[in-house]
Amino acid sequence: MKFNRQGLFQALALASLCALSLNARADWAQSTDPLIVQPGPTNNAVQAQNPPGFTWARHPTGPAAYEIEITPAGGAPVKAVVERNWYLPAKALPLGSYTWRVRPNGSNDWSSPRSFQLTSRSTVFEVPDNATLRNRIAAKARPRALPPSFTLYTSWNASKKAELDPYVSRMTNEIKLQINALPLLNDARWPIAITTPLTAAMASQQTDIRQRINEASRQLEAAAIMWRMKRDPMFLNEALRKGDQLASLNPTGPTSYANQDQATRQISVSLIKAVDSLAGDLDAPRKARWLETVRVRTEEIYRNLAGDNGRLDQYPFDSHGNTSLVFLVLISSLSLGDIPEAQKWFDFSFRAYANAPSPWAGPEGGFANGTAYAEYAAGYLVQLWDPLTQATGVNFYAKPWALGFLDFATQFTPPGSKIHAFGDGSETKPDTRVFHAFGSRMVSPRAAWYVDKLGGTEDTLSLLQAPYPMPVADTKTQAPPSSSAYYPSIGWVSMHSDIGSTARSSLYFKSSPYGSFNHSHGDQNGILLSVAGQPLLVKAGWYDWYGSPYWTDWYHQSRSQNAITFDGGKGQLVNGYREQLQRNGKITAFSAQPGYDYAEGDATAAYGGQLTMAKRQVWHLRNAGNAILVRDRLSASVPHTYEFNLHAPVAMTVENTGAVKIAANGQSVCVRSLNGNASFAKWAGPAPKSGVTEDHGAFYLPNDGKSTAEFLVLLDVGCKRPPVQVAASGSVRTVTVAGQAVTLN
């Protein structure tokens, strides 16, 4: 990645793209199963965080404990004994080079040694031991979840009132409106038993449960904090009414963890936050009922996650499980002292989460499931991290992964973006309030730039509970990020003409080690293009529900992406489970220079043996009017007709058999084949969502199966019609676009 920490990310790239540690033999700590956690740190990589977190696959004997040994170069080893297959030191380590290894406690079966570095680029992020954290939490008066700046409205000075009064008024009006607008909740509303496979009716009920619980829990939380701020009995009465409704729902009914995990965790967290906010204003019998609801529901979450001695420790790729883990962290933090089981929940979850907050990227940040799900994650992280930071004193926004996560959003949903990028929900419009909120809680020039350029504000409820003034206000300078970036652990590349300009062109390229797993798609070596925020090359289809027939047969498939298929839409294999991780892509080269950006991806494995080569190279030519050159090299053992697919949000204009124009809202791209044996034709896909236009087409290239097929395609951003020459000298060809030359070997 070409941020100020370029060297760090180049080192991490090596770590993420190698199936085995380069400096270690294949050993028990490195599983061949892609679903199992990989050992790290490794490959002598510079660590983003100090101290780094350590992970390894479990030993086949299933020991009760492990001994880890961390040795500085030229120094004596430091040892620790842990019960789970991860370790997070409580204190930062001295800068320098290290090796580490681990063994079952009491055995001599050491793992292979692995190396890492800590330098001045490694940010200190320390998490105390559990006992220290619990004592810190217990010493904090309730409400634990609110910052010291949250005080009675009558104590506010004039400037605070001038700034926040509009939000106080908005919150008050919302609560009053919802008193009569929200439906009364009861289990009879949701009569369908949830089984597998999920039907459309089941999916609809699950959505309704999630929406109704979210509405009710928001009303409860809003009324509770407004009571604490304004002391108006209307707010207290509404908080009690909504809390009683949520507490009355059957923990083993339609909102149970087994039936709707999102509902049960939201009920638990909203009730415990309300108990914390209302503090002494909650009568004892009601408090006991609410706490019992929290206890029963949260114990079910805990039992699910704690199974197999912490199932996520070994098998981390569970999106709902990982989200439930951070909910458990906050619920336990706010429950300590009120619910006996809370200590058990806390000790299990807090430092495990701090060690690995997301399985969907490495330490540099990112989100393999796509930016729509990244936004969803950022939304609930603000909801959870704000009170967690106040209750525990551990500021998760200061974790290096968090800034990398924000940088990722900046790169792939820059200010002015009209749609998301890659994965489920990528056709939807970004909600700028979410990352406005996330970035506002950081002290960073890049965060300050993104928050300012996004404009607007954040959700009213989160704003009123946030520290005042926001941490971002302490940032004295703004700095846009680099105009190109590479996220090695997820295989994503962004190439902007100038990220600081609203007229920017933005090309996104993906070849991901995550393959089509979870909310990712069969889009390895796929591209997206927007100009001045206007999407021109898009992902086709829309997200109805996960695993639906439409999702399975079209939305998730390669044919709905700007990617390579063959013989009438056959593409990457996206079925199976662990196979989705094995049939993946990888970025094999990346370079960011003043005059150009370059990336190469290898998606051969994604085709599951159907192709023997599927490589794509992309050049972003800044000195040629931001034209983009795309080269695909494809081969197989049998003849195929290959398809270079394009999807547009408007009707495409076919200019001739080798050229097509896409124009929308004053922006355009002209796509031209530079090899004469590939011809363009449109094709019809499933009907788009109501009110949406989609057009589909492809360049077609027959191949005899005895030679390598090649697409060479120019994306002429703005349809400037630059002169193009392709010249050969022996085995070397040179493509020159508007005077800027690219050498093809």
N, C-alpha and C positions, 0 to 999 in steps of 0.2 A: 504494500500500500504506500502511496506517495503522500503520507502526511509527514509531519516533522519527525515522526518515529519510523521512518521508512525502513531503517535497518532492522528494527524490532520485528516488523511484519514480514520482511523477507526471510528472517530466521524462522518465524512461525510458519511460513509457507512450506518450508522444507519438512517441518514436523507434521503438518496436516496432509501432505500429499504422498507421504511414504507409508505403505501398509505396515512395514516393520521398522523398528528403530534402526537407524543407520549404524549406531555404535553398539548394538547389542545383538547377541544371538537370539533366535526364537526361543523364548522361555515361558514359564508358566504365567508370568505377569502380563503376557501379551497374548490375548485370545485371537483365534482366527474367526470367531463368530462376530460379524459386524454389529450385532445387537449389544455386545458386551463392552463395558467401559474400556477405553484404551489407556495404557500407562502414560503418565506424564508428570513432570516435564521431561523433555528428551531432546536429542539432537543438538545439544549445546546451545539451545535457543535462549536469547535474551528474554527474560520474563517481564511481562507487563506489570506484574504485582509482586511486591515484597512484603511478607513472605509469600512464595507461591504455594498453591495447593498441590498435593500429591495424590494420584490415583493409580490403581492397578487392578487387574483382573484377580478374582479370588483364586486361591490355591485349590487344586482339586480335592484335597483332604478336608476342606471346610474347617480350618482351625478356628479356635475361639479367640485368638489374638494374633497380631503381626508385630514384628519388630522392624522398624524402619531406621536406616542408617544414612545420615547426610554428612558428606565429607567435603570440607573446603579444600581447594588445591593447596597442598603443602601443609595441611593442618590435621588436627585430630577429629575423628568422626563424632557427631552428636547423634544420640539414639533416643528413640521413643517407642513405647508399646501402645498399640491402639487395637480396639475391638472390631473395627470395620475396615474396609479396603480403601481408605482414604486418610489423609492426614493434613491438617492445617496448623502450622505452628502459630502460637499466640503472639509471638514477637517477630519483628523484622530481622532478617539475617544480615550480617556484614556483606558489603559488596564484594564480588569476586566470582570465581568459577567453582563449580561444585559437581560432584557425582552423588548419586543416591542409589540405594538398593533396598530390598525388603525381603523378609523371610517369615514363614510361620514361626511364631514365638516358640523357642526351645528347639528348633530344628536347625540343620545346616543347609537347607535348600534355598540358597539366596537366589533372587532374581538377577538377571544381568544388570550391571551398572549402567545408569543413564546420566547424562550430563545436562547442565543448564548454567546460565549466567545471570547474575544480578548486577546491574550497572546503574548509573545515575538516571537512566531512562525508566527504571523500575520504580513505580509509585508505591510508597508505603501505604498499606491498608491492613491494619491490625484488628483482629477479633479476639477479645479476651476469652478465657476459659469459661465454661458454663457456670461454675459457682460464682465467679466474679460478676458475670452478667446478671445472674439471678439476684444477687445481693444489690446490685445497682438498680434493678427494676423495683425490687421490694422497697427500696429507700425513697422512691419517687412518689409523691402524693398524687392522688387521683384528682383530675383525669391525667393518666399517664400519657395518653395518646395525643394531647394537644400541646402546642408549643407555648413557651412563656409569654409570647406576644398575644396569645388569645386571652383576652380579658373582657370584663363587662363593658358593654357598649358605652355606659355612662363615664367610663374612664378614658375613652378615646380622645385624643387631641384633635384639633381642627383639620390638620392635614390628613390624618388617617381617615377621619369621617369623609372628607372630600373625595378621597381616593376609593374608599370601600362602600360608601353609602349606596351607590347604584347597585352593587351586588347584594347588599343587605335587603334592599327593596325587592330585587328580583327573586331572592330566595324566599322572602316572606310571601310574595304573590304566588310563587309556585306551590308552596305548602298549602295556602288557602284554597287554591284551585284544586289540588289533588285530594283534599279532604273528602269531597263529594264525588270526584271523578274516578278514583281508583276503586276497583271492585273489591268486595269482601272476599277474603281468601278462605277456602275450605277444600279439603281433600276430594270432595265429590266433584269438583270442577274438572278433575283429570281422571277419567274412569279407565283409560286404556292401559292394560298391562304391557310393560316393555319387555320384549323378547328380541332374539336375533333370528333372522336378519331384520334390520330396522325397516319398517314400512313408511310410506309417506304420511299416514295418519299418526304413527308414533312420532315421527320427526316433527310434525306440526304440534303435537302435544308437548314434546320436549321444549320446543321453542316458546310455546305459551307459558310453560312453567318458568323458564328462565326469565322471560320478560316480566311476568307478574311478580316474581320474587324480587327481581332487581328494582322494580318500581316501588314495592312496599318497603324494601330495605333502605332505599334512598330516602323515602319519606320519613322513616324512623330516624335515620341518621341526621337528616336535615332538621327535623323538629327538635331533636335532642340538643344539637349544638346551638340552635337558635334560642332555645330555652336558656341555655347556659349563658348566651350572649345578652339577651334582652329581658329575660325573666318574665315573659308574657305567659300567663297560664294556658293560653290557647296552644302554645307550642308544647308544653308539658303534656297536656291532655292528648294531643295528637300522637306524641311519641309513645305514650302508654298504650293508646288504642292500637297502633301499628305493631308495637312490640308484642302485645297480647295475641294479635292475629298470627304473627309468625311463630310464636311459641306454641300455639294451639295445633299447628300442623303435625300430623303423625310422623315421627322420625323414621318409621318403617314403611310409610306410604309412598305416594307418587313423588314426594320431594326427598326421599331417602338417598343416601350415597349410592346405593346399588342402582336406583332407578334414574336419578338425575343428580350427579355429583356436583354440578355447578350450583344447583339450588341449595343443597344441604350445607355447602361451605359458605355460601352467601348468607344464609339464615344465621349460621353460627357467628360469622364475623360481625354482622350488623348488630346482633343482640349483645355480643360482648363489648363492642364499641359503645353501644347505648348504655350498658351498665357502667362503663367507665365514664362516659360523659355526664350521665345523670348523677352518678356518685351518691351523695347523701339524700338526694331528692327522690330516690326510688324506695318504695315501701318494702319491708323485709319479705312478706309472702310473695310479692310479685318478683322481686329480685331472685328469690330461691327458685321460682318456676322458670324464669329466663335462664338462670345458670344451669339448671338441670337439662334444659333443652340443649344448651351449648355443650354440656358434658356428654350427653348421649350421642349427639350428632358428631362431635369432634372425636370421640373415642372410636367411632366407626371409621372416620378418616385415618386416624392414627393406626388402627389395626391393619387397614389395607396397605398403608405405606410401610409399616414396620415389619410386615411379613417377610420371611426369608432374611431376617436381620437387616432389613432396609433394602427392599427390592430395587429401588432406584440407584443404589450404590453400584449394583452390578449391571442392571439393565436400565440405563438412563433415558432411553428414547420413548418417553410416555408423556405426551403433551398435557393431558388432564392430570396425570399424577404429579408432574412437576409444578403445575399451578396449585394443586391442592397442598403441596409441601409448603409453599410460601404463605398460603392461608393458615396452615397449621402453625407456622412460626409466629404470626401475629396473634392468632387466637390464644396460643399458649402464653405469650408475653403479657397479654392483658388479663389472663385468667389466674396468673400466679398469685397465691394468697387467698383466692376464692374457690378454686376447684382443685381438689387434691391431686388429680391426675395431670394437672398442668405441668408439674415439674418433669414428669416422664415425657410428656409431649415436647416440652421445650428442649430437654437434653438430647432427645432424638433428632430434632429438626433444625435447631438454630444454626449450629456451626456446619452441619451438612449442607444447608442451603447457602451459607456464606462461602463455603468452599467451591460450590458449583451451582450458580444461580440459574443456569440455562444449559440444556444439552444441545441447543440449536446453533451453537457457534463456539469457537475457541476463545481464548482470553482477549483477543483483539476486538470482540464484539461482533455484531452481525445477527442475522436471524434467518436460518435456512428455509423456514416455512413461508417466507415472503413478507413483504412490508405490510400487508393488511393484518396479518397475524402479529407482526411486530408492534403495530399500533394497538391492537387489542391487548397485547402483553404490557405495553407501556401504560395503558389506561388502568389496568388493575394494579400495576406496580406503584403508581402514584397513590392509589387508594390504600395500599398496604405499607409501602415504604415510609410515607409521611408519618403515620402513627408509630411505626416500628422504630424509626430514627429517634423520635421523641422519647419513647418508652425505654429504649436500650442504650442510647448514646452511640450506636453504631450507624454511621451515615452511609447507607448503601449507594447513594448517589455519588459518593467519592470513590467507589470501587472502580478500578481501571476499566473493567468490562462495561460499566454503565456509560462512561464517556464514549467508548468505542461503539456501543449500541446507539447512542445519539448521533455519532458521526455517520453511522450506517444509514440512519433515517435521513440525515442531511444529504447524503450522496444519492439515495434512490427515491426519495420523495422531497426534492429540493423545493424551496418556496415557489409557489405557482403551479405545482403539479396537479393535474386533473384526475389522474388515476394512480393506483398502486403499481407495484412491480413484482411479477412472478408469483406463482402459487395461488392457493385458494383465495378468492375475494379480490384478486388483483385488478379486476375491472371496476372496482368501486372507487369513490372519491375519498382522498384522505381527509380526516377530521383534524384540522390544524390545532384544535384546542388541546389534543392529547400530548403531542410533542412540545407544544408551547409550555404546557405544565411541566413535563419531564425536564426540559432544558432550563426552565426557570429556577430549578432547585440546585443548579450547578454553578460553580464559580469557574468559568472557562471562556476565553475569547471566542471559541467556535460556538459554544452554546449560546453566548450572548448574541452573536451574529444571527444564528438560526432563529432564535426567539424573536428578535427584532424584525427579521425579514418575513417570518410567517405572519406577523401582524396579529390583530385580534386579541383574544384573551383565552382563558381556560374555563373549564366548567366552574360554575358558581360555587357549588358545594366544596370542591377541592380547594378553591381559592380562599374561601373563608376559614378553612382549617389549616392553611399553609402558614409558614413563618412570615412575619411582616417586619421589615420589607423582605422581598424575595432574595435568596442568596445570589441570584444572577445580577442583582443590582450592585453587588460589590465588585463586579468585573468592570474595570475602567476602560478596557479596549475591546473592540470587536475584530474578529479575523475570520474571513471565509475559509473553509477548508480547501484542500487541493482540488483542482478541476479533474482529477482522475484518482481512482482508488481501487485497490485490490484487497478482497477479504479472503485470505487463503483457506481458512478452515471451512468456509461454505462455498468457495469457488465462484464468487460474484465479482464482476468488474464494472465500474462506471467510467464513462468517458464523456466529459462535458466540454463544450467549446470554451465556456467561461462560467463557472458555477455562480459567480457573483453577478452575472447579467441576467435580467429577466428574459432576454432574447436568446438565451442559450439553446444549443442543441444538446440533447442528452441521449447517449446510446448506452444501453445496458446489455451485458453479455454474461451468460451463466453456464458453467459446467461444473456441477456440484458433486462432491463426495457423498452427499445425502441422497443422490438419485431422485426417485419419485416417491420417497418415503413420506408418510404422514400427510401434511398439507402441501408438499411439493409435487411437481408434475413431471411428465415425461418431456422435459424441455431442455435437456442437456445440449449445450452449444446453441441455445436459443438466444434471440436478440429482441430488444424492444427499442423503439425510437420515438422521442418527442421533440418538438421544436417550439420554443417560447411557451412551454406548458401544454401545447396541443399534441395529443397522441396521434401518431401517424402509422407506425407499425405496432400492432396491439396483440394481446392474447385474446383469442376468440372464446365466446361462450360466457356463461354466468354461473355463479355459485348458488345452486338451489339448496342442496344439503349434502353433507359429507357421505360419500358412498352411494349416492342415488344412482339409478340407471343412467341418467343423463351425465352425471359426473363420471361414472365408470366408462361409458362408451364414447364420450366426446370431450368433456371439459378437462379431464385428467390426461388425455392422450396427446401424443406428439403432433397429430394432425391439426390440433387447434392452436399450435404454437408456431412461431416463426423459426422453424427448425426443419431438419431433413427427415423426409419419409421416402418410401419407395413402393412401386407397384400398386398405386391407388390408395395410398394413405397408411401403409404398414410402417410402424415406427418403433420407438423404444418400448421394451417390455416393462409394463408398469403393474403387473399382477404380482401376487405373492405378498410376503411380509418382509422377512430379512432379505429376500431377493431384491426388494426395492432399493436397499442400501448397497447391495453388491453390483447391481446394474446401474452404474453411476457414471459421473464425468469427473474430469479434473482439469484445472488450469495448469498447463505445462510451461507457459512462458508469459511474462508480463513486463512491460517497460513503459515508463512515462517520461517523455522528453518534451522540451519546449515546443518542438514542431510537430510532434505526433505522439499518439498512444498506440500501444500494440499489445495484443493478447492472443494466446492460442489455447484452444481447448481440445481435449480428447474425449469423445463420447462413445468410443468403440464398445466399452463394456455395457453401456446402457442398452445396446441393441441385442444383448443376450446371445451372441453368437451368430446372429443373422448377417452381420457385416464383419469383415476383418479389418476395416479401417473406417473411422468416422472422425475426422479432424477438421476443425474450423479455425481459421486465422482471421483476425479483425485488425485493420489499421484505421485509426482516426487521424485524418490528415489535416492538421490545423493550417498548414501553409497552402492548402488547396481548397480553401473555402469551407473547411470542415466536412469535406467529402469523406465517405467511409468505404473502404475496400474490404470485401468479404471473400475469402477463398475457402472452399470446402474440398477436401480430398477423401474419396470414398472408394471402397473396394469390397468385394465379396467373392465367394468361390463359384457363384452362379450368376447368370445375367440378371440385371435389374434395370428398371427405369427409375432413376432417382428424381426426387422432387424437392426443390428449394421453395418452401412454403412462405407465403406472405398473407397477412391479415390486416385489414384496414377498417377504420370506423366510418368510412364513407365509400361510395362506389369508386372503384379504381378505373382509370382511363387507360386502356391498352393502346399505346401509341404505335407499336408494331410487334412482331413476334418476339423481339428481344428487348422490349422496353415498356414500362408501365409507369403511370404518374398517379400519385396520391396527393390530393390537395384538400385541406379543410381549414376553414376560418383564417384564411390568409397565409397559412403555412403549407409547405409542400416538400415532397421528396420524389425525385425521379429515379427509378430503379432500372438499371441497365445491365444486361448480360454482356460481358466482354469476351466470352467464348462463343463462337458462332454456332455451336452444335446444341445449345440449350434454348428452347423456345418457351414462351409464356402462354398460359391459358388460365382462364378462370375456372373455378369449380364450386359446386353448391354444398354448403354445410347445413346442419340443423337450423331451424328457425331461431333467430336471436330473441333476446328478451324484448317484451313489448316496448316500443318507443325507441329501440336501439337499432342502428344500422350496422351491418357487418358485410364485408366483401372478402372473398377468399380467392386465392390464385396461387400458381406455382410456376417456376421454370422447370421444364422437364428435360431430363438428360438420359437417353438410353446408353447402356453399357453392356459389353459382351461378357463380363465376368472374368476376363483375362488381363485386364489392364486397370489402372487407377482412373476413376472418373474424377473430373474437376469442374466445379462451378467457380467462376470468377465474376463477381457481381459488384457493381458500383452503386452505392447509395448517394445520389447527388442531392444533398440537403439544400433546399431552396430552389432546386431545378435551375442551377446556374449554367448548365450545359458546358462544363469545362472540357477542353481538349484532352483526349486520352490516347496514349500510344502504348502498345505492347510490343516489345522488341526482344529477340532471342539471340543469345550468344552461347553456342554450345548447349549445355544443360541448364544454363542460367537465363532467366527471363527478367526483364525490367518493365514494370508498369509505371508510366509517368502520367500523373493527373495534375493538370494546370501547373506543370513545371516541377512538381514534387514527385520524386522517384521512389519506388518500392522494388526491392530485389526479391524474386521468388526462386527458391532453390528446389 
